[in-house]
Amino acid sequence: MAKRKREEKSHEDGKLKNDPVTPGNLISPDGSSQKDGNLDVQVSTTLSKNLAPILRVITGSYEHNLLCLSLTAGISAFSSKTLVDAGSSDNNFFTPVFHFAPHTASIRSIAHAKRYLVTGGNDEHIRLYDLQKRKEIGTLMYHEGTVTCLEFVNATVGVEDNLEEKSAGGNGKWLLSAGEDGKVLVWRTKDWEVLANMKGHKGAVNDISVHPSGKIALSVGRDRTLRLWNLMTAKNASVLKLTGGEATQVAWSTDGDKYAVGWQTKIVIYDMSAKPLSSIELKSPLYRLRYVSLKEANDDNENILTEYLVTSDATGSITFRDAAKATEDDIPIAFDLKAHSIRVKDFEFYTRTPPPVLCSDDTKATSQTTIFMSSVSSDGKIVIWNLNAREPIAVYQTNERLNCCALVAEEVEKYDTLRPVDKAIESEYESE
């Protein structure tokens, strides 16, 4: 039976290491330190009227720490041009929100939906957080081994004009977790009860991916199988034996008509009937595999959606391949992004429009939706990218070995629900 442990008090918090990397004017590390119990909180002392908080990035590290940073940026962060071409002197910077050690071992996985954040670690626990209240709410204890992957069902990342998260089928009412014990669990987020233990894998589960419809999911494991799960019945619908070793990654395409399976140095694309469509041989070990669709101008200057297969590897590169141009033995590289020196362990996408405070009368009509990406690496860097411009807009050095990341809306935290001590810190920040 699953056990949920409620938190009476927070864990001892780690010391915040704020040693930003400064490429040009992308980061302003100016800040003062204030105490919130055991938590060392740093707040910026300068906030231009041309700047506004636009998103929060949350990372989990090998050193057991969970770090949340708020990114403050100007309107140029939303430009499809490079920062130089945009002609802006905006000074984007990060403000630490929290930094502590919720796990007793390395944090391996992270996921979020609306106000909830979950993390899984080598300590076999799943930790629960309420981002709206900036509060830990409990621990889920069911797995008997490292929690390798977490994914909310029907969760969406991004905000629309009304700054409310939306999705086609729901808002993270269920959570899937998988681990080295071979279990694939379905949790109900209303009361955090286990609805199903979907059995099938004969070893560790390496990755899971939920279909855009929220009705089915895929998983790959150490037993060299790919399993399709019916989430409506919580049953194993089919199994495909994989050749060529142990697959470590799996990802659905954005429209759900195909999926990619990744090995250490190979990727194979399958259609819905499990027929191989194309394959790629990689020169460097694969660490992360995702699909994303970007709105781009074609030769007629019309905005169209282009779907990319995105991978990260041991060299520090993030590679975008044009999925529409896939052939039987290749998917051509469209472009590469590189800001890390070694392996990129995770990356995440986030979509939003500029906050109203950044939009002048001239820019309101032309304000476009921008897709941001965060990337984290064993080199300790957090990099935020503007994928419209294909360049970094901010970099932060944590001096920790980072394993996973999530991007959430800045508006997820509600001031009225914060504890009095947090309100005092925020009020003092606003008055400066």
C-alpha positions in Angstrom: 0.0 0.0 0.0 1.2 3.5 -0.8 2.2 5.6 2.1 1.9 9.4 2.1 3.9 11.2 4.7 2.8 14.8 5.5 5.5 17.3 6.2 5.5 19.0 9.6 8.6 21.1 8.9 11.0 21.5 6.1 14.3 19.8 5.7 17.6 21.5 6.5 18.2 23.7 3.5 21.4 23.7 1.5 23.4 26.8 1.1 22.6 28.7 -2.1 25.5 28.9 -4.5 25.1 31.9 -6.6 28.0 32.2 -9.0 26.4 33.3 -12.3 28.2 32.9 -15.6 28.1 36.2 -17.5 28.1 36.0 -21.3 27.9 39.6 -22.3 25.0 41.3 -20.5 22.7 38.2 -20.1 23.0 38.0 -16.4 22.9 40.6 -13.6 24.0 38.9 -10.3 23.5 41.9 -8.2 21.6 40.8 -5.0 21.3 40.9 -1.3 20.7 37.9 1.1 17.8 37.6 3.5 16.9 34.7 5.8 13.7 32.7 5.7 14.1 30.2 8.6 16.8 27.9 7.4 16.4 29.0 3.8 19.0 31.4 2.4 16.9 33.6 0.0 18.5 36.1 -2.3 16.5 38.9 -3.9 17.6 41.4 -6.5 18.0 45.0 -5.4 17.4 46.5 -8.9 14.3 46.1 -11.0 13.9 48.3 -14.1 10.4 49.3 -15.2 11.4 47.7 -18.5 11.8 44.3 -16.9 9.3 41.8 -15.5 9.4 38.2 -14.1 8.4 35.9 -17.0 9.0 32.3 -15.8 10.5 30.0 -13.2 12.9 27.2 -13.7 13.2 24.4 -11.2 16.1 21.9 -11.2 17.1 18.8 -9.3 20.7 17.8 -8.7 23.0 14.9 -7.9 23.7 16.7 -4.6 20.1 16.1 -3.5 19.1 19.8 -4.0 16.0 21.4 -5.5 16.6 24.9 -6.8 13.9 27.3 -8.1 14.9 30.5 -9.9 12.7 33.3 -11.2 13.8 34.8 -14.5 13.3 38.6 -14.9 13.6 39.8 -18.5 12.7 42.6 -20.9 10.6 42.6 -24.1 13.6 41.6 -26.2 13.5 38.1 -24.6 10.4 37.5 -26.7 11.9 38.7 -29.9 12.4 36.4 -32.9 15.6 38.4 -33.6 18.9 37.9 -31.9 19.5 40.2 -28.8 22.0 42.2 -30.8 19.6 42.7 -33.8 16.7 43.5 -31.3 18.7 46.5 -30.3 18.0 46.1 -26.6 20.1 46.7 -23.5 17.7 44.8 -21.2 19.6 43.1 -18.4 18.0 39.7 -17.8 18.7 38.2 -14.4 17.6 35.4 -12.1 16.2 35.7 -8.5 16.5 32.6 -6.3 13.1 31.5 -4.9 14.1 28.5 -2.9 17.0 26.0 -2.6 17.0 23.0 -0.2 17.6 19.2 -0.1 14.2 17.4 0.0 15.8 14.0 -0.9 18.5 12.0 0.9 20.0 11.0 -2.5 20.3 12.2 -6.0 17.1 13.8 -7.6 16.5 11.8 -10.8 13.1 13.0 -12.1 10.8 16.0 -12.0 7.4 16.9 -13.3 4.7 19.6 -12.8 1.1 20.3 -13.6 -0.6 23.6 -12.6 0.2 24.2 -8.9 1.8 20.8 -8.2 5.5 19.8 -8.5 6.8 16.3 -7.9 10.3 15.0 -7.7 11.7 11.4 -7.6 15.0 10.3 -6.3 17.5 7.5 -5.6 16.0 7.4 -2.1 12.9 5.7 -3.5 10.6 8.6 -2.5 8.4 10.9 -4.5 8.2 14.4 -2.9 5.2 16.6 -3.3 5.1 20.5 -3.5 2.4 23.1 -3.8 4.0 25.9 -5.9 1.1 28.2 -5.3 1.8 28.3 -1.6 5.6 27.6 -1.9 5.2 24.6 0.5 6.1 20.9 0.7 2.9 18.8 1.2 4.1 15.3 1.6 6.0 12.2 0.4 4.8 9.2 -1.6 6.4 5.9 -0.6 5.5 2.9 -2.9 8.5 2.3 -5.1 11.3 -0.1 -4.0 14.1 1.5 -5.9 15.1 4.7 -7.7 12.2 6.7 -9.1 13.4 7.0 -12.7 10.6 9.0 -14.4 7.5 11.0 -13.6 4.9 12.4 -15.9 1.5 14.0 -15.4 -1.3 12.9 -17.6 -2.9 15.7 -19.7 -0.5 18.3 -18.1 0.3 21.3 -20.2 3.3 23.6 -20.1 2.8 27.3 -20.9 0.3 30.1 -20.5 -2.2 31.8 -22.9 -3.2 35.4 -23.0 -5.2 35.0 -19.8 -2.1 33.4 -18.1 -4.0 30.3 -17.2 -2.7 26.9 -18.1 -4.9 24.9 -20.5 -4.9 21.4 -22.0 -7.2 19.4 -24.3 -8.1 16.6 -21.8 -7.4 17.8 -18.3 -4.9 19.5 -16.0 -2.8 16.8 -14.4 -5.4 14.8 -12.6 -3.2 11.7 -12.7 0.5 11.1 -12.3 2.5 8.3 -13.8 5.6 7.2 -11.9 8.1 4.5 -12.8 11.2 3.1 -11.2 14.0 0.6 -11.0 11.6 -1.8 -9.3 9.8 -2.3 -12.7 6.6 -0.7 -11.4 4.5 1.8 -13.5 2.1 3.4 -11.1 -1.0 5.6 -11.7 -1.6 8.2 -8.9 -4.8 10.2 -8.5 -3.6 13.8 -7.6 -6.8 14.7 -5.8 -5.8 12.5 -2.8 -2.5 11.1 -4.0 -3.8 7.5 -3.9 -2.4 4.7 -6.2 -5.2 3.8 -8.7 -3.2 1.1 -10.4 0.1 -0.7 -10.4 0.6 -1.6 -14.1 2.7 -4.7 -14.2 4.7 -5.9 -17.2 8.4 -4.9 -17.1 10.8 -7.5 -15.7 13.4 -4.9 -14.7 14.0 -1.2 -14.3 11.8 1.2 -16.3 14.0 3.8 -18.0 11.5 6.2 -19.5 7.7 6.8 -20.0 5.8 9.0 -22.4 2.1 9.9 -22.3 0.2 10.3 -25.6 -1.1 13.8 -26.3 -4.7 12.4 -25.9 -3.9 11.2 -22.4 -5.4 7.8 -23.1 -2.3 5.7 -23.7 1.4 5.7 -22.7 4.6 4.1 -23.7 7.5 2.8 -21.6 10.9 1.3 -22.2 12.9 -0.7 -19.7 16.0 -2.7 -18.9 14.2 -5.9 -20.1 14.6 -4.6 -23.7 10.9 -4.1 -24.3 8.7 -1.3 -25.4 5.3 -1.5 -23.7 2.0 0.3 -24.6 -0.3 1.0 -21.7 -4.1 1.6 -21.9 -4.6 4.3 -19.3 -8.4 4.0 -19.5 -8.1 0.4 -18.2 -4.7 0.6 -16.6 -3.6 -2.5 -18.5 -0.7 -3.5 -20.7 -2.1 -3.3 -24.3 0.9 -4.6 -26.2 4.6 -5.3 -26.0 7.4 -5.0 -28.5 10.7 -6.8 -28.0 13.6 -4.4 -28.9 16.8 -5.4 -30.5 20.2 -3.7 -30.2 20.4 -3.4 -26.4 18.6 -1.5 -23.7 16.5 1.5 -24.8 16.7 4.5 -22.5 14.4 7.1 -24.0 10.9 7.2 -25.6 8.8 10.1 -26.8 5.5 10.7 -28.7 5.4 13.2 -31.5 3.4 16.4 -30.9 0.4 15.1 -32.8 0.7 11.5 -31.5 0.9 9.7 -34.9 4.4 8.4 -34.3 7.0 7.9 -31.6 10.8 7.8 -31.2 12.7 5.2 -29.2 16.3 6.0 -28.2 19.3 3.8 -27.4 22.7 5.1 -26.4 23.8 5.7 -29.9 20.7 5.1 -32.0 17.1 6.4 -32.5 14.3 4.6 -34.3 11.0 6.2 -35.3 7.9 4.0 -35.3 4.4 4.5 -36.6 1.2 3.6 -34.6 1.5 0.0 -35.9 5.0 -0.3 -34.5 6.5 -0.3 -38.0 9.9 1.4 -38.2 9.8 4.5 -40.3 13.4 5.8 -40.0 16.5 5.5 -37.9 19.5 7.7 -36.9 23.0 6.6 -35.9 24.4 9.0 -33.2 28.0 9.9 -32.8 27.7 10.8 -29.1 25.7 9.1 -26.3 22.1 10.2 -26.1 20.7 11.7 -22.8 17.3 13.2 -23.7 14.8 12.8 -26.5 11.7 15.0 -27.1 9.5 16.4 -29.9 8.5 20.1 -30.2 6.7 22.1 -32.9 7.9 25.6 -33.6 6.0 28.3 -35.6 8.4 29.5 -38.3 8.1 31.6 -41.5 8.3 29.8 -44.8 9.6 31.1 -48.2 6.3 33.1 -48.6 6.8 34.6 -45.2 3.8 32.7 -43.8 4.0 31.2 -40.3 3.8 27.4 -40.3 4.4 24.8 -37.6 7.5 22.8 -38.1 8.0 19.6 -36.0 11.4 18.8 -34.7 12.9 15.8 -33.0 15.2 17.2 -30.3 18.0 15.3 -28.7 20.8 16.2 -26.2 24.1 14.3 -25.9 27.4 13.9 -24.0 29.1 16.7 -25.9 26.8 19.5 -24.6 24.9 19.9 -27.8 21.1 20.1 -28.3 20.2 19.0 -31.8 17.0 19.8 -33.7 16.1 17.5 -36.6 13.3 18.3 -39.1 10.8 15.4 -38.5 9.0 16.2 -41.8 12.2 15.5 -43.8 12.8 12.1 -42.3 14.0 9.3 -44.6 14.5 5.6 -43.9 18.0 6.0 -42.7 18.3 9.7 -41.7 16.5 12.7 -40.2 18.4 15.8 -41.3 19.7 18.2 -38.7 18.1 21.6 -38.9 20.2 23.4 -36.3 22.3 22.8 -33.2 22.3 24.8 -29.9 25.3 24.6 -27.6 26.0 26.5 -24.4 27.2 23.5 -22.2 30.6 22.0 -22.1 29.5 18.4 -21.2 26.4 16.2 -21.2 23.0 17.9 -21.2 20.9 15.7 -18.9 17.5 17.4 -19.5 15.7 20.1 -21.3 12.1 21.5 -21.1 9.9 23.7 -23.2 7.6 26.5 -22.1 5.2 28.7 -24.2 3.9 32.2 -23.3 3.2 35.7 -24.6 4.9 38.8 -23.1 3.3 40.0 -19.8 1.2 43.2 -20.4 3.7 45.3 -18.3 6.3 44.8 -21.0 4.1 45.7 -23.9 3.9 49.3 -25.1 1.1 50.5 -27.3 3.4 49.8 -30.3 4.2 46.2 -29.3 0.8 45.0 -28.0 -0.5 44.2 -31.5 2.6 42.5 -32.6 3.4 40.6 -29.3 4.0 37.0 -30.4 3.9 33.7 -28.5 7.4 32.6 -27.7 8.7 29.1 -27.0 11.4 29.1 -24.3 13.6 26.1 -23.5 15.6 25.4 -20.4 18.6 23.1 -20.5 20.6 21.7 -17.6 24.0 19.9 -17.6 26.5 18.2 -15.4 28.6 21.3 -15.9 26.2 23.1 -13.4 24.7 25.5 -15.9 21.1 26.4 -16.3 20.5 28.0 -19.8 17.2 29.6 -20.9 16.8 29.7 -24.7 14.5 31.7 -26.9 13.7 29.2 -29.6 12.2 31.8 -31.9 15.6 33.5 -32.0 17.5 30.2 -31.4 19.8 31.8 -28.8 20.3 31.9 -25.0 18.7 34.8 -23.1 20.1 33.9 -19.6 22.6 31.6 -18.0 23.0 30.6 -14.3 25.9 28.6 -12.8 24.7 26.4 -9.8 28.0 24.6 -9.2 26.0 21.4 -8.8 25.6 18.4 -11.2 22.1 18.9 -12.5 19.9 16.0 -13.6 16.5 17.3 -14.4 14.5 20.5 -14.9 11.0 22.0 -15.2 9.6 25.3 -16.4 6.6 26.8 -14.7 4.6 30.1 -15.0 5.8 33.0 -12.8 2.1 33.5 -11.9 1.8 30.0 -10.3 2.6 31.5 -6.9 -0.3 33.4 -5.2 0.8 36.1 -2.8 -2.3 35.7 -0.6 -1.5 32.0 0.1 2.1 32.5 1.2 3.2 32.1 4.8 3.6 35.3 6.8 7.4 35.0 6.7 7.4 34.7 2.9 5.0 37.7 2.6 7.4 39.8 4.7 10.3 39.0 2.4 8.3 39.8 -0.7 7.0 43.0 0.8 10.5 44.2 1.6 11.6 43.3 -1.9 8.8 45.3 -3.4 9.6 48.4 -1.3 13.2 48.5 -2.4 
